[in-house]
Amino acid sequence: MKTHNKQIAIFEGQRIRRVWDKEKELWYFSIIDIMAVLTEQADF
């Protein structure tokens, strides 16, 4: 059974969604949120 821990990360004042996979011990980040921050788009 996989356990996921959902959280919000802050990068340059913008929210980036992420999920922790306890089994694999990896963070998964929302590429849509990352691209919005990198391209400085207010609304994605």
C-alpha positions in Angstrom: 0.0 0.0 0.0 1.4 3.4 -1.0 1.3 6.3 1.4 1.4 9.8 -0.1 1.9 13.0 1.7 0.6 16.0 -0.2 2.2 19.4 0.6 2.7 22.8 -0.9 6.3 24.1 -1.5 7.0 27.8 -1.8 9.5 28.9 -4.5 10.1 32.6 -5.2 6.8 33.4 -3.4 4.8 31.0 -5.6 3.1 27.8 -4.6 4.2 24.5 -6.1 2.3 21.4 -5.4 4.2 18.3 -4.4 3.6 14.7 -3.2 5.9 12.5 -1.1 6.0 8.8 -2.0 7.1 7.1 1.2 7.7 3.8 -0.4 10.1 5.2 -3.0 11.3 8.0 -0.7 10.8 10.6 -3.6 9.1 13.9 -4.0 7.0 14.5 -7.1 6.5 18.1 -8.1 3.8 19.6 -10.3 5.5 20.5 -13.6 2.6 22.9 -14.4 3.3 24.9 -11.2 7.1 24.9 -11.9 6.6 26.1 -15.5 4.3 28.9 -14.3 7.0 30.1 -11.9 9.8 29.9 -14.4 7.9 31.7 -17.1 6.5 34.2 -14.6 2.9 33.6 -15.5 0.4 34.8 -12.9 -2.3 32.3 -13.9 -1.7 28.9 -15.4 
